[in-house]
Amino acid sequence: MRAISGVVVQPGLAIGRARRIAPQKWVISQLKIKRGEVASELDALQAALTTVEAELEQQLNEFTGADEDREILSSHLLILRDPELLPAIREQVSTHLSSAAASVQREFEKVLDHFSGLNDPYFAQRAADFRDVRDRLLGELTGVRTTSLEDWESDQIAVLEEVSPSLVSSFGRHEVQAYCSEHGSYTSHASILTRSTKITAVTGLAGLCDSVKDGETIILDGLEGKVILAPDPETLHFYEQMVERQRLQNARSQSEAWLPTTTLDGRRIKLRLNLDLLPELGAKLELPADGIGLYRTEFLYLGKDELPSEELQFATYRRVAEQIVPHSVIIRTFDLGGDKLSHLIPSSHEENPYLGIRGIRFSLAHEDVFRVQLRAVLRASAFGRIKLMFPMVSDLRDFLRASQIVQECKEELTREGLGFDAKIQLGVMIEIPSAALCADELAQNCDFLSIGTNDLVQYTLAADRNNDALTPWYQTHHPAVLKLLRLTLAAGQKHRKPVSICGEMASHTQYLPLLIGLGFTELSVGASAWLNCKSIIRRCDARLTELVQSADLDSLGEIENLIYDLLKPYSTL
């Protein structure tokens, strides 16, 4: 038995037989042609282009996902019609006497080699799109069609090096329930389509293809982000029970979905949703949540060949605000470093980007980019209940500087006659220890506070959350972390300012009773955890609060006894 960890693309659990899907290896039998064959090769090229274009248009017509997801398939049509690429391919045929297939392969490889040399996430994504279109064309020209799924069986799990958007579309048509891949990312076009089609998936599984055997039993754990190969009987039985529990829990949670999010002792808990990508909004609206507690806007910037314009951002934020009415959406300003936008904004190399120019620091260092986003958010606030939040705030100085720029943008819009919510609320993310220690001063000046536990834990304990070797030191329930949580909550209560938790801690069932017992009444979680969180909240009672309030939260041993023993009846689903 062996487990490989990766990145969750779409949450879920699956047990089945591995079906390896090998990457297509193209062997072009005819590289050169004679002068008299040029016309027929150009005709073959045009026929392939026409066929692939028709297939893409058919997939677009049959596609039932969000409009933004549809644009991914539309981008493949644009590649087919590329005004520079197609003439270059035809030139290879007519002038250099290369076969149509060899010409397609050669010209696409030039583009792919250029992208790979740029070492940039955006161009890596673009490369995947070009590779997908190339494979479609070569399949037509060589007669070697891509993987057939006509004989797909319901208990199979796809195993592959990297999934493409066209393959995800094929998965959807053939009712493939789950896949795992060695390479990929959460924000790739293939991953976006995966979530749109609700296929359980985990990617980034290093060494997967060399480890799995075709037909062997595997477990795809899309909750923890791992795949278990050749599980032993005990592990297999455990996961079979987990799958059944999840089925029953999902049915039970669905029945509770529209009931009040209230504890047994009458406390109303606001349970909101985190939003990463706009195409995911439709699925989230199916849940009766109390709004969007965190909208991560950095995904508007990633994977683009230019910075998003004010009009594009305005339209995006307006759509979210209008669809979430009567609830509010908390829009967090850009929360990445310049290293993620190096292809758009020149930035110096940083030895440690996590401690560098990121979040509000980046925004204040690039006011022109910041102002475009602020104007878009402000304009959208005229169409719904929008709140604005600044990430990576160190202290009051950061908040005041950002607030001043917001005020200047308001004055600009007023002069231009553009509407906005003049009383839009401004808040801060508490994710740096200094911000938590300055929470009293921040709470006096801002409208709300939201705790980002992911960064707060790693900055407090000096433990990189992405480094597996530091797992023993990355303890979300560490006494130092809990002190900062309680300090922030007390500051909010003192100044009558809402305090919420939007980090992963709120989504973990083992920590949720602890947070309720500490006194938190506002939480924002991922959609996959929302129903379970609501079920746990509805079983919390006064006894739970007594247990938490009477515990010695300065002792790690006491805290762990509290979480894993005394509070376990509340967190067990």
C-alpha positions, 0 to 999 in steps of 0.5 A, a space after each residue: 500500500 502506498 499513498 501519494 499526496 496532491 492537490 484537490 481539484 474537485 472534492 469527493 471520494 472514489 474507490 475503483 479500478 485504475 485505468 491508465 490513459 497513456 499520453 498520446 505519442 505522435 509518430 509522423 510516418 511521412 515527413 516530406 512530400 513531393 511538389 506535386 503533393 502540395 495541393 492534396 496536403 493542403 486539402 488534408 490540412 483544411 479538412 482536419 481544421 474543418 473537422 476539429 472546428 465542427 467538433 469544438 462547435 458541437 461541444 460548445 452547443 452541448 455544453 451546459 456549464 457556466 459561460 466563463 467555462 464555455 470560453 475555454 472551449 471557445 479559446 481553442 477555436 481561436 487557436 485553430 484560427 490563429 492568424 500567425 500559426 496557420 499561415 506558418 503551417 501552410 508555409 511549411 507545406 507549400 515551401 518546405 515540402 513538409 507533410 501536413 502532419 509534420 508541419 502541424 507538429 513542427 509549428 506547434 512545437 515552436 510555440 510550446 518551446 517558447 512557452 516552456 522557456 518563460 517559466 510562468 504559470 500563465 504560459 504553462 496554461 496556454 501551452 496546455 491549450 495549444 497542446 490540446 488543439 495540436 493533438 486534435 489536429 494530428 489525430 485527424 491527419 494521422 488517423 490515430 484518434 485520441 483515447 476512446 472511452 466508449 468501453 468505459 466502466 462505472 467502477 474505473 478511475 482514470 489515471 493519467 499524466 495530465 488532463 486536457 480540456 477536451 479530455 475532461 469534456 469527453 469524461 463528462 460525456 462518458 460519465 467518468 466519475 473520477 480521475 487523478 493526474 500526475 501534473 496539473 494545477 487548481 486553476 488550469 482550464 482543465 481543472 475549471 471544466 472538471 469542477 463545472 462537470 463535478 468530476 472528483 479529481 486530484 492532481 499534482 500526484 508526483 510519481 503517480 504514473 510510474 507507481 500505479 498498475 492498470 486494473 489495480 484497486 485504488 482509492 481517490 481521496 478528494 477530501 484530503 487530496 491523495 490517492 492510495 494505491 493497492 490499499 490493504 483490507 483494513 484501509 479499503 474497509 475504512 474507506 468503503 465505510 467512509 463512502 457510505 457515511 458520506 452518502 448518508 451524511 450528504 442525504 442528512 445534510 441536504 435535509 437540514 440545508 434550509 433549516 436555521 443555522 442555529 445552535 441548540 442553545 439559540 445562537 445564530 451563526 452566519 455561515 458564508 461561502 468562500 469563492 475563488 472563481 466566478 464559474 463556481 458561483 452558480 453551484 454555490 448559489 444552490 446552498 442557502 448560505 449567508 453570502 460570500 465571506 471571501 471572494 479571492 480576486 487574484 484569479 482574475 489576474 492569473 492566467 491572463 496576458 494582460 491586466 484585467 481592465 476596470 470594465 472587466 472587473 466591474 462586470 465581474 464584481 457586479 455579477 457576483 453582487 447582483 446574484 448574491 442579493 440580498 446577502 453581501 459579498 466580501 471582496 478581498 483585494 489582490 493577494 499575491 506577490 509580484 512574482 505571480 505577475 512577472 510577465 505583466 509587471 516587472 518585479 525584482 526577485 525575492 528570496 522569500 515571496 511569503 515574506 515579501 511584497 504581497 497582498 496590500 504591500 503589493 497594492 500600495 507599491 503599485 497604486 495604478 493597479 490598485 486604483 483600477 481594482 478599487 474603482 471597479 469594486 466601488 462601481 459594482 457596489 451600486 448594484 448589491 451589498 459589497 464589502 471590501 477587505 485588504 489582505 496582509 495588513 500589518 497594522 493600522 498604518 496599512 489600513 489607513 493608507 489603503 482607506 485613503 486611496 479608496 477615498 480618493 477613488 470615491 472622489 474621482 467617481 463622484 466627479 465622473 458622475 458614476 454611482 457607488 455605495 458611499 458607505 461601503 464597509 472596509 475591513 482587514 484580514 488578520 493573518 499576520 501576528 502583528 495585525 492580531 496584536 494590533 487588533 484593538 486599534 484596527 477594530 476601532 478604525 475598520 468596519 469588520 475583521 476576518 481571520 485568515 487562519 492558513 497564513 496566521 498559523 504559518 507566520 505565528 509558528 514559522 512553519 511553511 504549510 506547504 512543506 511536508 517536513 514541517 507538518 509536526 510544527 504546523 499546528 492550527 490548534 497551537 496555544 499561540 494561535 488560539 491566543 491570537 484568535 481570542 485576542 482578535 475576537 475580544 477586540 471586535 466584541 469590544 468595539 462592536 465590529 464583526 469578526 469572522 474566520 475564513 481560513 481552512 480552520 473553519 472548514 475542518 469539522 474537528 475545529 468547528 466546535 472549538 471555534 463555536 465554543 470560543 464565541 465565533 458567530 461568523 464563519 466562511 467555508 468552502 462549498 464542499 464543507 458547508 453542509 457538514 459545517 451546518 450540521 455540526 453547528 446545529 448540534 452545538 449547545 451550552 455544554 460545549 461552550 462550558 467545556 471550551 471556556 473552562 479549558 486551559 487553552 495555554 496548554 497544548 495537551 489540554 487543547 488536544 484533549 479538548 478537541 479530540 476527546 471532549 468535543 469529539 461527539 460534536 464533530 463526529 458526523 
